[in-house]
Amino acid sequence: MTDMIERKSEPYNAEPTPGALIERFLTPQALFYVRSHGAVPDLPADHRIEVSGMSMERRSFSVEELKSALATRTVTAVLQCAGNRRTDLQPVAKTSGDPWDVGAIGNAEWTGVRLSDLLDAVGAPDASDLFVAFTGADEVDVEGEEALFGVSIAMDKARQPDVLIAWAMNGEPLTPEHGAPLRMVVPGYAGVRSAKWLTRIEVRDTPSDAPIQAHDYKLFPADVTSDTVDWSQGLTINAMPLNAAICVPGSGESLPAGEVRIEGYAIAYDRRVSRVEVSINGGRDWQQATFTDDPEAHWGWRRWTLDATLVKGRQHLVVRAFDETGQGQPERPDTMWNFAGYLCTAWHHVHVLVE
């Protein structure tokens, strides 16, 4: 598909072009970024997930059994890779990881059952010091250690009503690359916690010890390198921070002089985005953007637009967002560089040629 940019062929990783990404409030499956840590499993429609742990009786469920036993819920939520906008860190210093631009993010309606309802149905304990671990069918390689994909979240998060075991996206069955037949959807958290191709849910008294959880997706200060890293000391990336990006026009694009519509997204997850500001002169002066008339969605993004007049020459566009507490994005990427290239939330810059 021409609207998808392949970042890696094996395993397949791709993001939509920025212009295609921002066209709709709900991102179609065909334009939703694909983050694969291993080969895409081919699971049958009657695939079953196992639920176990903490002296619970081991049980298993198919999609149809989940539908018949538990209430169906639909939640609008953004999923975003922790490495989204990693390319903006490269001018500071090289990082590891796929070179994501602004498109390792998408906003969709997810349909499934509440994880909390399933935990209640199997008699799972509800202590706040417990964890819920998810295992996927995909095999991954982390620093030479091969294992099934595995992650976990704290019980308090797992019990939130919008955390789903999902089988549909935007009213359509999940496609294989997006986790069919069942995946987790953990709104507000890094996309890695929303395990695809779900095979097992386990209640534990410790976080998952799978390599993805233990030795990846952790944040370190700038003086730590891949050679010196002690994974036990990293900050596990769960809740995602405030972020915003320009999607139209694209960086490097040539435009005619005159009025230009600048468009993009902003996301604050559990807080609301209160304001988006755009500069057309590299951050010296700012104008307030207008939010697109999209439905209100607690976990969804806010699209925004600004009509500006651009004169001939090379022009430097910048966006920054603020949440409802007045918290804004950091100005420079060098203040947040880390060797894995995670959580780039600095002001987003786009350079265009106006002719």
ChimeraX attribute file (.defattr): number of C-alpha atoms within 10 A of each C-alpha:
attribute: neighborCount
match mode: 1-to-1
recipient: residues
	/A:1	8
	/A:2	7
	/A:3	14
	/A:4	20
	/A:5	17
	/A:6	17
	/A:7	17
	/A:8	13
	/A:9	8
	/A:10	11
	/A:11	15
	/A:12	16
	/A:13	21
	/A:14	23
	/A:15	24
	/A:16	26
	/A:17	20
	/A:18	24
	/A:19	17
	/A:20	15
	/A:21	28
	/A:22	22
	/A:23	14
	/A:24	12
	/A:25	19
	/A:26	22
	/A:27	22
	/A:28	17
	/A:29	19
	/A:30	14
	/A:31	20
	/A:32	23
	/A:33	28
	/A:34	25
	/A:35	22
	/A:36	20
	/A:37	19
	/A:38	18
	/A:39	14
	/A:40	20
	/A:41	16
	/A:42	14
	/A:43	17
	/A:44	9
	/A:45	12
	/A:46	12
	/A:47	17
	/A:48	21
	/A:49	18
	/A:50	15
	/A:51	22
	/A:52	19
	/A:53	16
	/A:54	12
	/A:55	10
	/A:56	14
	/A:57	11
	/A:58	11
	/A:59	12
	/A:60	16
	/A:61	18
	/A:62	15
	/A:63	19
	/A:64	12
	/A:65	12
	/A:66	18
	/A:67	14
	/A:68	9
	/A:69	13
	/A:70	15
	/A:71	12
	/A:72	15
	/A:73	16
	/A:74	19
	/A:75	23
	/A:76	22
	/A:77	23
	/A:78	27
	/A:79	27
	/A:80	23
	/A:81	24
	/A:82	27
	/A:83	24
	/A:84	23
	/A:85	25
	/A:86	27
	/A:87	19
	/A:88	24
	/A:89	26
	/A:90	16
	/A:91	10
	/A:92	15
	/A:93	12
	/A:94	15
	/A:95	20
	/A:96	14
	/A:97	13
	/A:98	17
	/A:99	21
	/A:100	24
	/A:101	20
	/A:102	25
	/A:103	27
	/A:104	26
	/A:105	26
	/A:106	25
	/A:107	26
	/A:108	24
	/A:109	19
	/A:110	27
	/A:111	23
	/A:112	26
	/A:113	25
	/A:114	24
	/A:115	24
	/A:116	21
	/A:117	16
	/A:118	19
	/A:119	20
	/A:120	12
	/A:121	11
	/A:122	15
	/A:123	13
	/A:124	19
	/A:125	16
	/A:126	16
	/A:127	11
	/A:128	13
	/A:129	11
	/A:130	19
	/A:131	22
	/A:132	24
	/A:133	27
	/A:134	26
	/A:135	23
	/A:136	24
	/A:137	22
	/A:138	22
	/A:139	15
	/A:140	21
	/A:141	14
	/A:142	15
	/A:143	10
	/A:144	8
	/A:145	11
	/A:146	13
	/A:147	15
	/A:148	17
	/A:149	26
	/A:150	27
	/A:151	22
	/A:152	27
	/A:153	21
	/A:154	20
	/A:155	21
	/A:156	15
	/A:157	17
	/A:158	23
	/A:159	19
	/A:160	14
	/A:161	14
	/A:162	25
	/A:163	23
	/A:164	29
	/A:165	27
	/A:166	29
	/A:167	25
	/A:168	22
	/A:169	23
	/A:170	18
	/A:171	12
	/A:172	13
	/A:173	18
	/A:174	20
	/A:175	15
	/A:176	15
	/A:177	21
	/A:178	24
	/A:179	28
	/A:180	23
	/A:181	24
	/A:182	30
	/A:183	24
	/A:184	27
	/A:185	28
	/A:186	26
	/A:187	27
	/A:188	25
	/A:189	23
	/A:190	21
	/A:191	25
	/A:192	26
	/A:193	26
	/A:194	25
	/A:195	26
	/A:196	31
	/A:197	27
	/A:198	27
	/A:199	22
	/A:200	19
	/A:201	22
	/A:202	21
	/A:203	25
	/A:204	19
	/A:205	16
	/A:206	14
	/A:207	17
	/A:208	21
	/A:209	13
	/A:210	21
	/A:211	20
	/A:212	24
	/A:213	22
	/A:214	18
	/A:215	18
	/A:216	16
	/A:217	23
	/A:218	20
	/A:219	22
	/A:220	22
	/A:221	13
	/A:222	13
	/A:223	10
	/A:224	15
	/A:225	14
	/A:226	12
	/A:227	7
	/A:228	8
	/A:229	14
	/A:230	12
	/A:231	17
	/A:232	10
	/A:233	10
	/A:234	17
	/A:235	12
	/A:236	16
	/A:237	19
	/A:238	19
	/A:239	15
	/A:240	21
	/A:241	18
	/A:242	24
	/A:243	28
	/A:244	27
	/A:245	27
	/A:246	28
	/A:247	22
	/A:248	21
	/A:249	20
	/A:250	16
	/A:251	16
	/A:252	12
	/A:253	12
	/A:254	15
	/A:255	17
	/A:256	12
	/A:257	14
	/A:258	12
	/A:259	12
	/A:260	15
	/A:261	12
	/A:262	20
	/A:263	26
	/A:264	26
	/A:265	24
	/A:266	26
	/A:267	25
	/A:268	23
	/A:269	23
	/A:270	17
	/A:271	15
	/A:272	20
	/A:273	24
	/A:274	17
	/A:275	18
	/A:276	26
	/A:277	20
	/A:278	26
	/A:279	20
	/A:280	22
	/A:281	14
	/A:282	16
	/A:283	17
	/A:284	8
	/A:285	11
	/A:286	16
	/A:287	14
	/A:288	16
	/A:289	22
	/A:290	15
	/A:291	19
	/A:292	14
	/A:293	10
	/A:294	14
	/A:295	11
	/A:296	10
	/A:297	16
	/A:298	18
	/A:299	22
	/A:300	28
	/A:301	29
	/A:302	24
	/A:303	24
	/A:304	24
	/A:305	20
	/A:306	19
	/A:307	13
	/A:308	16
	/A:309	11
	/A:310	21
	/A:311	16
	/A:312	12
	/A:313	13
	/A:314	15
	/A:315	16
	/A:316	16
	/A:317	20
	/A:318	21
	/A:319	30
	/A:320	27
	/A:321	29
	/A:322	21
	/A:323	21
	/A:324	12
	/A:325	10
	/A:326	10
	/A:327	12
	/A:328	20
	/A:329	19
	/A:330	17
	/A:331	14
	/A:332	16
	/A:333	19
	/A:334	17
	/A:335	14
	/A:336	20
	/A:337	25
	/A:338	26
	/A:339	21
	/A:340	24
	/A:341	28
	/A:342	24
	/A:343	23
	/A:344	27
	/A:345	26
	/A:346	25
	/A:347	22
	/A:348	24
	/A:349	19
	/A:350	20
	/A:351	18
	/A:352	18
	/A:353	18
	/A:354	16
	/A:355	13
